[in-house]
Amino acid sequence: MKILLAEDDTQVRTELRELLVAEGYDVTTAVDGIDAFEKFRADELIEILLLDIRMPRCTGLQTLDAIRKIESGSDRIFEAIFITGNGDNDAVIAALKLGAFAFLFKPLVVEQLLTELGDASDTINQRRYRAFQSALLTNQGESVQLTKITTAIKGGMGATSEIAAIGAEHYTPGIELHVHRISEMALCIAARMELEQEHCQQIRLASLLHDIGKLGGPADLYTAERKLTEEEFEKTKEHTNLGAALLQHYDDPIIKIAQNIALQHHENWDGSGYPAGLKGDEISIEAAIVHAVDIYDNLRSTRPYRTALPHHEAMDVLVNGDEKSNPDHFHPGVLQALLSQHRQIEAIYERYKPMEGQV
């Protein structure tokens, strides 16, 4: 989540920025209201305004008022939190009329600041998720028709797929959240790539089974709270072939797609993946989609070799790579779709965010 911090006091501005960056926020600063207005308009990634009410040239209230007027016809989603002094009641009432999310009174209490920012982030993600669902229905046709398609698909193996997917890693707390995140993210990317409506829904359901092969694999390694040895990591790779084998005897079209996903969702576009070292279009589009969102989800989760990354850092890894990941690993069209829908992807993650101590 990106914050625009507008504060005219240099020391306060610096200290607040350092605090927020340490908490995982991406922060842009402004020295006064006019500077804040210009930076907000220039950067569409900014979603939270943290505004001091009393600033030179243009107050925080005037800044938000100008932003509201300029953005009145757009679908941009953001929230504003004001910093003000005690007893500034008139300013508080004026801010309420402008739709302020919250107020923080000086001297600032760090715990209150972080709580309000967390609540604002949750609200933004909920609004973005609802907007994504609404846009999906609008872009793909009448909601009644979509409901009919979804019902028809679920009438086959859809419900069974969901149960089996959750059961596939029943020994891992929070796995139902993981499979729901992957399912919703895969649907988001498929829709962005303008795949057929029914195909998008099939991918949503089939993706729930991406790790079904772990039912037959070494559970102690999948749940290990340490970095695996090279030999142990090789053993965990077997879940791709095991998953495909579990699903190969079913004729349902969703299961056929799920079989491809289970087998290929660790294949890389440049041929460096596993189990078969497939390259480019040898990899099914369904598996390529799940591969990208699964990597994103893993980056957002705590692992033995690193802490969980905030959204903007996870996106940076996908785009620029790190010691384990490379942008050449991903289908170019899928990566482009993920980048264009990154806010919706973040909103989905936050909606199904794991509880502390869960995957």
Contacts in CASP RR format, 6 or more apart in sequence:
PFRMAT RR
TARGET T0000
AUTHOR 0000-0000-0000
METHOD contacts of the structure
MODEL  1
MKILLAEDDTQVRTELRELLVAEGYDVTTAVDGIDAFEKFRADELIEILL
LDIRMPRCTGLQTLDAIRKIESGSDRIFEAIFITGNGDNDAVIAALKLGA
FAFLFKPLVVEQLLTELGDASDTINQRRYRAFQSALLTNQGESVQLTKIT
TAIKGGMGATSEIAAIGAEHYTPGIELHVHRISEMALCIAARMELEQEHC
QQIRLASLLHDIGKLGGPADLYTAERKLTEEEFEKTKEHTNLGAALLQHY
DDPIIKIAQNIALQHHENWDGSGYPAGLKGDEISIEAAIVHAVDIYDNLR
STRPYRTALPHHEAMDVLVNGDEKSNPDHFHPGVLQALLSQHRQIEAIYE
RYKPMEGQV
1 25 0 8 1.000
1 26 0 8 1.000
1 47 0 8 1.000
1 48 0 8 1.000
1 117 0 8 1.000
1 121 0 8 1.000
1 124 0 8 1.000
1 310 0 8 1.000
1 311 0 8 1.000
1 346 0 8 1.000
2 25 0 8 1.000
2 26 0 8 1.000
2 27 0 8 1.000
2 28 0 8 1.000
2 43 0 8 1.000
2 45 0 8 1.000
2 46 0 8 1.000
2 47 0 8 1.000
2 48 0 8 1.000
2 312 0 8 1.000
3 20 0 8 1.000
3 25 0 8 1.000
3 26 0 8 1.000
3 27 0 8 1.000
3 28 0 8 1.000
3 46 0 8 1.000
3 47 0 8 1.000
3 48 0 8 1.000
3 49 0 8 1.000
3 50 0 8 1.000
3 117 0 8 1.000
4 27 0 8 1.000
4 28 0 8 1.000
4 29 0 8 1.000
4 30 0 8 1.000
4 36 0 8 1.000
4 39 0 8 1.000
4 40 0 8 1.000
4 43 0 8 1.000
4 46 0 8 1.000
4 48 0 8 1.000
4 49 0 8 1.000
4 50 0 8 1.000
5 13 0 8 1.000
5 16 0 8 1.000
5 17 0 8 1.000
5 20 0 8 1.000
5 27 0 8 1.000
5 28 0 8 1.000
5 29 0 8 1.000
5 30 0 8 1.000
5 50 0 8 1.000
6 29 0 8 1.000
6 30 0 8 1.000
6 31 0 8 1.000
6 32 0 8 1.000
6 33 0 8 1.000
6 35 0 8 1.000
6 36 0 8 1.000
6 49 0 8 1.000
6 50 0 8 1.000
6 51 0 8 1.000
6 52 0 8 1.000
6 55 0 8 1.000
6 60 0 8 1.000
6 63 0 8 1.000
7 13 0 8 1.000
7 16 0 8 1.000
7 29 0 8 1.000
7 30 0 8 1.000
7 31 0 8 1.000
7 50 0 8 1.000
7 52 0 8 1.000
7 55 0 8 1.000
7 83 0 8 1.000
8 31 0 8 1.000
8 32 0 8 1.000
8 52 0 8 1.000
8 55 0 8 1.000
8 56 0 8 1.000
9 52 0 8 1.000
13 29 0 8 1.000
13 31 0 8 1.000
16 50 0 8 1.000
16 108 0 8 1.000
17 27 0 8 1.000
17 29 0 8 1.000
19 110 0 8 1.000
19 113 0 8 1.000
20 27 0 8 1.000
20 117 0 8 1.000
21 27 0 8 1.000
23 114 0 8 1.000
23 117 0 8 1.000
24 310 0 8 1.000
24 313 0 8 1.000
25 117 0 8 1.000
25 310 0 8 1.000
26 45 0 8 1.000
26 310 0 8 1.000
26 312 0 8 1.000
28 39 0 8 1.000
28 43 0 8 1.000
28 46 0 8 1.000
30 36 0 8 1.000
30 39 0 8 1.000
32 55 0 8 1.000
32 56 0 8 1.000
32 57 0 8 1.000
32 58 0 8 1.000
33 51 0 8 1.000
33 55 0 8 1.000
33 57 0 8 1.000
33 58 0 8 1.000
33 59 0 8 1.000
33 60 0 8 1.000
33 62 0 8 1.000
33 63 0 8 1.000
34 57 0 8 1.000
34 58 0 8 1.000
34 63 0 8 1.000
36 49 0 8 1.000
36 51 0 8 1.000
36 58 0 8 1.000
36 60 0 8 1.000
36 63 0 8 1.000
37 58 0 8 1.000
37 63 0 8 1.000
37 66 0 8 1.000
37 67 0 8 1.000
39 46 0 8 1.000
40 46 0 8 1.000
40 49 0 8 1.000
40 67 0 8 1.000
41 67 0 8 1.000
41 70 0 8 1.000
44 76 0 8 1.000
46 78 0 8 1.000
47 77 0 8 1.000
47 78 0 8 1.000
47 79 0 8 1.000
47 121 0 8 1.000
47 124 0 8 1.000
48 78 0 8 1.000
48 79 0 8 1.000
48 80 0 8 1.000
48 81 0 8 1.000
48 117 0 8 1.000
48 120 0 8 1.000
48 121 0 8 1.000
48 124 0 8 1.000
49 63 0 8 1.000
49 64 0 8 1.000
49 67 0 8 1.000
49 78 0 8 1.000
49 79 0 8 1.000
49 80 0 8 1.000
49 81 0 8 1.000
50 81 0 8 1.000
50 83 0 8 1.000
50 117 0 8 1.000
51 60 0 8 1.000
51 63 0 8 1.000
51 64 0 8 1.000
51 80 0 8 1.000
51 81 0 8 1.000
51 82 0 8 1.000
51 83 0 8 1.000
52 60 0 8 1.000
52 82 0 8 1.000
52 83 0 8 1.000
52 84 0 8 1.000
53 59 0 8 1.000
53 60 0 8 1.000
53 61 0 8 1.000
53 82 0 8 1.000
53 83 0 8 1.000
53 84 0 8 1.000
53 85 0 8 1.000
53 88 0 8 1.000
53 91 0 8 1.000
53 95 0 8 1.000
54 60 0 8 1.000
54 84 0 8 1.000
55 63 0 8 1.000
58 66 0 8 1.000
60 82 0 8 1.000
61 82 0 8 1.000
61 91 0 8 1.000
61 94 0 8 1.000
61 95 0 8 1.000
61 98 0 8 1.000
64 80 0 8 1.000
64 95 0 8 1.000
64 98 0 8 1.000
64 99 0 8 1.000
64 100 0 8 1.000
65 98 0 8 1.000
68 98 0 8 1.000
68 99 0 8 1.000
71 78 0 8 1.000
75 131 0 8 1.000
77 124 0 8 1.000
77 127 0 8 1.000
77 128 0 8 1.000
77 131 0 8 1.000
78 124 0 8 1.000
79 101 0 8 1.000
79 120 0 8 1.000
79 123 0 8 1.000
79 124 0 8 1.000
80 95 0 8 1.000
80 98 0 8 1.000
80 99 0 8 1.000
80 100 0 8 1.000
80 101 0 8 1.000
81 100 0 8 1.000
81 101 0 8 1.000
81 102 0 8 1.000
81 103 0 8 1.000
81 104 0 8 1.000
81 116 0 8 1.000
81 117 0 8 1.000
81 120 0 8 1.000
82 91 0 8 1.000
82 92 0 8 1.000
82 95 0 8 1.000
82 100 0 8 1.000
82 102 0 8 1.000
82 103 0 8 1.000
82 104 0 8 1.000
83 103 0 8 1.000
83 104 0 8 1.000
83 105 0 8 1.000
83 106 0 8 1.000
83 108 0 8 1.000
84 91 0 8 1.000
84 92 0 8 1.000
84 95 0 8 1.000
84 103 0 8 1.000
84 104 0 8 1.000
84 105 0 8 1.000
84 106 0 8 1.000
85 105 0 8 1.000
85 106 0 8 1.000
86 105 0 8 1.000
86 106 0 8 1.000
92 103 0 8 1.000
95 103 0 8 1.000
101 116 0 8 1.000
101 119 0 8 1.000
101 120 0 8 1.000
101 123 0 8 1.000
102 116 0 8 1.000
102 119 0 8 1.000
102 120 0 8 1.000
104 112 0 8 1.000
104 113 0 8 1.000
104 116 0 8 1.000
121 350 0 8 1.000
122 350 0 8 1.000
124 347 0 8 1.000
125 346 0 8 1.000
125 347 0 8 1.000
125 350 0 8 1.000
125 351 0 8 1.000
126 347 0 8 1.000
126 351 0 8 1.000
128 343 0 8 1.000
128 344 0 8 1.000
128 346 0 8 1.000
128 347 0 8 1.000
129 344 0 8 1.000
129 347 0 8 1.000
129 348 0 8 1.000
129 350 0 8 1.000
129 351 0 8 1.000
132 188 0 8 1.000
132 344 0 8 1.000
132 347 0 8 1.000
132 348 0 8 1.000
136 187 0 8 1.000
136 188 0 8 1.000
136 191 0 8 1.000
137 143 0 8 1.000
137 146 0 8 1.000
139 191 0 8 1.000
140 146 0 8 1.000
140 191 0 8 1.000
140 197 0 8 1.000
140 200 0 8 1.000
141 197 0 8 1.000
145 197 0 8 1.000
146 197 0 8 1.000
146 201 0 8 1.000
149 197 0 8 1.000
149 198 0 8 1.000
149 201 0 8 1.000
150 201 0 8 1.000
153 198 0 8 1.000
153 201 0 8 1.000
153 202 0 8 1.000
153 205 0 8 1.000
153 254 0 8 1.000
154 205 0 8 1.000
156 252 0 8 1.000
156 254 0 8 1.000
157 205 0 8 1.000
157 250 0 8 1.000
157 252 0 8 1.000
157 254 0 8 1.000
157 255 0 8 1.000
158 205 0 8 1.000
158 254 0 8 1.000
161 205 0 8 1.000
161 206 0 8 1.000
161 208 0 8 1.000
161 209 0 8 1.000
161 254 0 8 1.000
161 255 0 8 1.000
161 258 0 8 1.000
162 179 0 8 1.000
162 205 0 8 1.000
162 208 0 8 1.000
164 208 0 8 1.000
164 209 0 8 1.000
164 212 0 8 1.000
165 179 0 8 1.000
165 208 0 8 1.000
165 209 0 8 1.000
165 210 0 8 1.000
165 211 0 8 1.000
165 212 0 8 1.000
166 175 0 8 1.000
166 176 0 8 1.000
166 179 0 8 1.000
166 208 0 8 1.000
167 175 0 8 1.000
167 215 0 8 1.000
168 175 0 8 1.000
168 209 0 8 1.000
168 211 0 8 1.000
168 212 0 8 1.000
168 213 0 8 1.000
168 214 0 8 1.000
168 215 0 8 1.000
169 175 0 8 1.000
169 178 0 8 1.000
169 211 0 8 1.000
169 214 0 8 1.000
169 222 0 8 1.000
171 219 0 8 1.000
171 222 0 8 1.000
171 223 0 8 1.000
172 178 0 8 1.000
172 222 0 8 1.000
172 223 0 8 1.000
172 359 0 8 1.000
173 357 0 8 1.000
173 358 0 8 1.000
173 359 0 8 1.000
174 354 0 8 1.000
174 355 0 8 1.000
174 358 0 8 1.000
174 359 0 8 1.000
175 359 0 8 1.000
177 352 0 8 1.000
177 353 0 8 1.000
177 354 0 8 1.000
177 358 0 8 1.000
177 359 0 8 1.000
178 297 0 8 1.000
178 352 0 8 1.000
178 354 0 8 1.000
178 359 0 8 1.000
179 207 0 8 1.000
179 208 0 8 1.000
179 210 0 8 1.000
179 211 0 8 1.000
180 352 0 8 1.000
181 293 0 8 1.000
181 297 0 8 1.000
181 348 0 8 1.000
181 349 0 8 1.000
181 352 0 8 1.000
182 207 0 8 1.000
182 208 0 8 1.000
182 210 0 8 1.000
182 290 0 8 1.000
182 293 0 8 1.000
182 294 0 8 1.000
182 297 0 8 1.000
183 204 0 8 1.000
183 205 0 8 1.000
183 207 0 8 1.000
183 208 0 8 1.000
184 204 0 8 1.000
184 348 0 8 1.000
184 351 0 8 1.000
184 352 0 8 1.000
185 293 0 8 1.000
185 296 0 8 1.000
185 297 0 8 1.000
185 345 0 8 1.000
185 348 0 8 1.000
185 349 0 8 1.000
186 203 0 8 1.000
186 204 0 8 1.000
186 207 0 8 1.000
186 286 0 8 1.000
186 289 0 8 1.000
186 290 0 8 1.000
186 293 0 8 1.000
187 200 0 8 1.000
187 201 0 8 1.000
187 203 0 8 1.000
187 204 0 8 1.000
188 341 0 8 1.000
188 344 0 8 1.000
188 345 0 8 1.000
188 348 0 8 1.000
189 289 0 8 1.000
189 292 0 8 1.000
189 293 0 8 1.000
189 334 0 8 1.000
189 337 0 8 1.000
189 338 0 8 1.000
189 341 0 8 1.000
189 345 0 8 1.000
190 199 0 8 1.000
190 200 0 8 1.000
190 203 0 8 1.000
190 204 0 8 1.000
190 289 0 8 1.000
191 200 0 8 1.000
192 337 0 8 1.000
192 340 0 8 1.000
192 341 0 8 1.000
193 285 0 8 1.000
193 289 0 8 1.000
193 333 0 8 1.000
193 334 0 8 1.000
193 337 0 8 1.000
195 203 0 8 1.000
195 285 0 8 1.000
202 253 0 8 1.000
202 254 0 8 1.000
202 257 0 8 1.000
203 257 0 8 1.000
203 286 0 8 1.000
203 289 0 8 1.000
203 290 0 8 1.000
205 254 0 8 1.000
205 258 0 8 1.000
206 254 0 8 1.000
206 255 0 8 1.000
206 257 0 8 1.000
206 258 0 8 1.000
206 261 0 8 1.000
206 286 0 8 1.000
207 258 0 8 1.000
207 261 0 8 1.000
207 286 0 8 1.000
207 289 0 8 1.000
207 290 0 8 1.000
208 258 0 8 1.000
209 243 0 8 1.000
209 247 0 8 1.000
209 255 0 8 1.000
209 258 0 8 1.000
209 261 0 8 1.000
209 262 0 8 1.000
210 258 0 8 1.000
210 261 0 8 1.000
210 262 0 8 1.000
210 265 0 8 1.000
210 290 0 8 1.000
210 294 0 8 1.000
211 239 0 8 1.000
211 262 0 8 1.000
212 243 0 8 1.000
212 246 0 8 1.000
212 247 0 8 1.000
212 258 0 8 1.000
212 262 0 8 1.000
213 239 0 8 1.000
213 240 0 8 1.000
213 242 0 8 1.000
213 243 0 8 1.000
213 246 0 8 1.000
213 262 0 8 1.000
214 222 0 8 1.000
214 239 0 8 1.000
214 242 0 8 1.000
215 242 0 8 1.000
215 243 0 8 1.000
215 246 0 8 1.000
216 239 0 8 1.000
216 242 0 8 1.000
217 235 0 8 1.000
217 236 0 8 1.000
217 238 0 8 1.000
217 239 0 8 1.000
217 242 0 8 1.000
218 232 0 8 1.000
218 235 0 8 1.000
218 236 0 8 1.000
221 228 0 8 1.000
221 232 0 8 1.000
221 235 0 8 1.000
221 236 0 8 1.000
222 236 0 8 1.000
222 239 0 8 1.000
224 232 0 8 1.000
224 304 0 8 1.000
225 304 0 8 1.000
226 304 0 8 1.000
227 304 0 8 1.000
227 305 0 8 1.000
228 236 0 8 1.000
228 304 0 8 1.000
237 266 0 8 1.000
237 274 0 8 1.000
237 275 0 8 1.000
238 275 0 8 1.000
240 262 0 8 1.000
240 263 0 8 1.000
240 264 0 8 1.000
240 265 0 8 1.000
240 266 0 8 1.000
240 274 0 8 1.000
240 275 0 8 1.000
241 263 0 8 1.000
241 275 0 8 1.000
243 259 0 8 1.000
243 262 0 8 1.000
243 263 0 8 1.000
244 259 0 8 1.000
244 260 0 8 1.000
244 262 0 8 1.000
244 263 0 8 1.000
246 262 0 8 1.000
247 255 0 8 1.000
247 258 0 8 1.000
247 259 0 8 1.000
247 262 0 8 1.000
248 259 0 8 1.000
250 256 0 8 1.000
250 259 0 8 1.000
257 284 0 8 1.000
257 286 0 8 1.000
260 284 0 8 1.000
260 286 0 8 1.000
260 287 0 8 1.000
261 284 0 8 1.000
261 286 0 8 1.000
261 287 0 8 1.000
261 290 0 8 1.000
263 275 0 8 1.000
263 287 0 8 1.000
264 276 0 8 1.000
264 278 0 8 1.000
264 283 0 8 1.000
264 284 0 8 1.000
264 287 0 8 1.000
264 288 0 8 1.000
264 291 0 8 1.000
265 287 0 8 1.000
265 290 0 8 1.000
265 291 0 8 1.000
265 294 0 8 1.000
266 273 0 8 1.000
266 274 0 8 1.000
266 275 0 8 1.000
266 291 0 8 1.000
267 273 0 8 1.000
267 274 0 8 1.000
267 275 0 8 1.000
267 276 0 8 1.000
267 277 0 8 1.000
267 278 0 8 1.000
267 282 0 8 1.000
267 283 0 8 1.000
267 287 0 8 1.000
267 291 0 8 1.000
268 277 0 8 1.000
268 279 0 8 1.000
268 291 0 8 1.000
268 326 0 8 1.000
268 328 0 8 1.000
268 329 0 8 1.000
268 330 0 8 1.000
269 279 0 8 1.000
269 280 0 8 1.000
269 283 0 8 1.000
269 288 0 8 1.000
269 328 0 8 1.000
269 329 0 8 1.000
269 330 0 8 1.000
269 331 0 8 1.000
269 332 0 8 1.000
270 279 0 8 1.000
270 280 0 8 1.000
270 326 0 8 1.000
270 328 0 8 1.000
270 329 0 8 1.000
271 277 0 8 1.000
271 278 0 8 1.000
271 279 0 8 1.000
271 280 0 8 1.000
272 326 0 8 1.000
272 329 0 8 1.000
273 329 0 8 1.000
280 331 0 8 1.000
283 291 0 8 1.000
283 331 0 8 1.000
285 331 0 8 1.000
285 334 0 8 1.000
288 330 0 8 1.000
288 331 0 8 1.000
288 334 0 8 1.000
289 331 0 8 1.000
289 334 0 8 1.000
291 329 0 8 1.000
291 330 0 8 1.000
291 331 0 8 1.000
291 334 0 8 1.000
292 318 0 8 1.000
292 330 0 8 1.000
292 331 0 8 1.000
292 334 0 8 1.000
292 335 0 8 1.000
292 338 0 8 1.000
293 338 0 8 1.000
293 345 0 8 1.000
295 318 0 8 1.000
295 325 0 8 1.000
295 329 0 8 1.000
295 330 0 8 1.000
296 314 0 8 1.000
296 315 0 8 1.000
296 318 0 8 1.000
296 338 0 8 1.000
296 345 0 8 1.000
296 349 0 8 1.000
297 349 0 8 1.000
299 308 0 8 1.000
299 309 0 8 1.000
299 313 0 8 1.000
299 314 0 8 1.000
299 317 0 8 1.000
299 318 0 8 1.000
299 325 0 8 1.000
300 308 0 8 1.000
300 309 0 8 1.000
300 310 0 8 1.000
300 311 0 8 1.000
300 314 0 8 1.000
300 349 0 8 1.000
301 308 0 8 1.000
301 354 0 8 1.000
301 359 0 8 1.000
302 308 0 8 1.000
302 357 0 8 1.000
309 317 0 8 1.000
311 342 0 8 1.000
311 346 0 8 1.000
311 349 0 8 1.000
315 339 0 8 1.000
315 342 0 8 1.000
317 325 0 8 1.000
318 325 0 8 1.000
318 327 0 8 1.000
318 330 0 8 1.000
318 335 0 8 1.000
318 338 0 8 1.000
318 339 0 8 1.000
319 327 0 8 1.000
319 335 0 8 1.000
319 339 0 8 1.000
320 327 0 8 1.000
321 327 0 8 1.000
327 335 0 8 1.000
330 338 0 8 1.000
338 345 0 8 1.000
END
